[in-house]
Amino acid sequence: MEDRLRICLVALMYFPIVGGAEVRAAKYAQKLQEQGHTVTIVTLKHRKDWAARETIDGINVIRVGGIYKRNGTLRIGRLGHFPPDFCVFWQLWSMRHDYDLFYSLEMSTLAGVSVLVGKLLQKPVVVSIPSTGYGRTLRPEEAMLMADTLPVSDFLKIQYHDTVAGDIANIPKTTVGGQAMLNFIKKSAAYYQVLSTRGYSYLTALGFKTDHIVYIPGGVDTQKFHPAPALLRLDETKPERDILCVARLEYPKGIDVLLHAWYRMMQAPSSWRAQIKPRLLIVGAGSLKEQIQWIARELDLQESVKFLGLHYNVIHLLQQAWGFVLPSRWEGLPNALLEAMACGLPCIATRVSGSEDLIQNDVNGLLVENEQPADMARALQRIIMEPELAQRLGNEARATIIRDYQIAHVTQKTVEFYHHILDKGTQPLPFALKDAAE
């Protein structure tokens, strides 16, 4: 087999839709092509007016359609997934001589399609498992944003429809035939890439083959994401101390919890910030924007909290910030945290999948339990008022990324893994997590 690989990446969503999975796919594909491999992305054409074929940042993207609603959006869901699934199957089959393996970006019905095509063609399939979910499914009455010190309000209720059980356990709940598809994938020869150590126990608890699970986390371009010269953002002579949060305004990201934590911090006796002006900058958009901004108004945070909307290039914001916070209810492996740590920022994150692998508490960042605004408030106050702590944590954060999460090193691990499965090696999988369940 030649060293040059031909990879077909199958994604439920891709640009112009922007999220963590899409960013990870783009970084991964670009780095593979830089190393001389060929990558084509097959994804869904979620809007009828989108181009069926396009080159984005040097990556060939093929969009596959199905049946469209009157407003031009693709029908997907419990029954609507069947036409797009068939179209993706036909697209992958027509490309069968052009690729060595298929990589499914997430566990979805398209993963089932990829596994079926791989089985018919006797070609390897790798399915990425980004998220382990919330750990339980919310009851309808629990589906609301955090009230904390606010009176309970109907405005805090959200529509969330049983989507917090994790990427895998969610398929049977949201897709007709989902359980049969999941059983088929489990019995197949597919391999599974987890992005976090918690992902291993998540898969094994659901009955997936332990000897087909490999741990390869996400990575970050450390030449692109790096600290500002002379660490000007940590100039303690300046009163302004900006804490940056880059996250979608959706329930999993916990921005409502962060606002309550910020309120608690700002309501604490003000002597500690007599000469300091803390400010929270929130970058991102999402379906909960109106409700989250309502919480900020109700807590009277307009002076110290700024919503910046979408930013496609956040490097300059990271390099000018004092610190970074990610208040997630759950994660896979957050790109935003990788980028903030690469920029040498002192980071606060919740003890969830992925973030708990990146951060060792009080060594290269601060970890707090999720949905605990009081604990997060104390962590925010520490970062803001203790420049030496902020400097030490930021330096260690950068060192962690350089050592373990550079995109070039992560991609090389991926290539070694691909060669292993293509060569049908009898040796144990490289980068397996055999001890993770102990």
C-alpha positions, 0 to 999 in steps of 0.5 A: 500500500502506498503511503499516500492515503485517500480518505472520504470524510462523511459529515452530517453538517459542514460549512457554511454551518459552523460548529465544533465538529465542522471546525475539527473536520476542516483542521483535520482535512487541511493538515492531511492534505498538507501531508500529501493525502487526499481528502474529500468531504461528503455532507448533506445539502441542507439548503436547496440553493447551496452548491452541490460541489465546492472547494473550501480552503482547498478541500473538495466538498460534495453536498448531497440532497434529498427532499426539501421543504417549501422554505428550501431546507432539507427534510431530516429527522425521524422519517426524513433521514431516509432519502438523504441516507439513500443519496449519500449511499449512492454517492459513496458507492459511485466513489468506491474506486477513489478512496481507501477508507471512510471516516464518519465525523459523528455517530448519525444515520450517515455513520450507518450508511458509511459502515454499510458501504464499507462492509460491501466494499471490504474497506475500513470505516472509522466512526468518530464519537465526539460527545458522551452527552449529559449522562441522563435524559432530561424530563420535560419539566427539567428542560429550562435554563438555570434560574439560580437567584432569579424567580422561575420564569416561563422565559427560561423554558426551552424545547430540548426533546430528549437530546441529552443522552449522548451521541449514540444513545440518542439515535434510537430516540430521534430516528425511525430504525435507529436501534436497528442501525445502531445494532448493525454498527456495533456488530460491524468491523468499524473502528471508533475514535474517541476524543476523550478518555471518558469516551472509552467507558461511554462506548464500552458501557453501550456494548461496543467492541473494546478492541476497536476503540482508539483514543486520538484527541483533537488538535490545534495549530500552535503556530496560528494560535499563540500568545501575544508578544510580551503577554500584553494582555496580562498587564496588571497595571491596566484596570481592564481585565477581559474574560473571554467565552467562545461558545454557541448560545445553546443549552449544552454550553451553559452560558446561562450558568456563566451569567449567574456565576458572573452576577455572583462574582460582581455582587461580592464585596467590591473591595477586591475589585476597587481598582479593577474593571472585569468584563465578560465577552461572549462570542457566539450565536445560537437559538437561545440568544434571546433568552440568554440576553434576557437573563443578562438584563434581569441580572443587570449585567449590561455594564460588564457583559458584552455579547459580540456575536459570531467571530470567524477569527477569534485569535486577536480576541484571545490574544488580548484577553486576560482569561478564558472560561467555558461553562459547558454542561457537556462536551466532546473535546472543545476546540475553543478551549484548545485554542485558548490554551494554545494562546497561553490564557489562564482557563476555567472549564467544567469537569466534563468530557474532554475539558477534564483531559485538557486541564489539570486543576490548579496546574494548567487551569481551573476546573469546576463542577458543571452547573455550579455558579458559586464555584465558577464565581470563585474561580473567575475571581481568582483568575481576575485578581491574581496576576501571578496565578493567571500567568502561571496557569497560562504558561502551563496551558501553552506547554500542555498544548505544545506537548500533547495537542499540536495538530501536526502530531495528532494528524500523524497519529491518525495516519499511523492508525489508518495505515494499521487498519489498512494493513490489517495488522495483527498487533494491538491498536495503536493509541488504544485506551485499555486502562481507561475503564479501570 
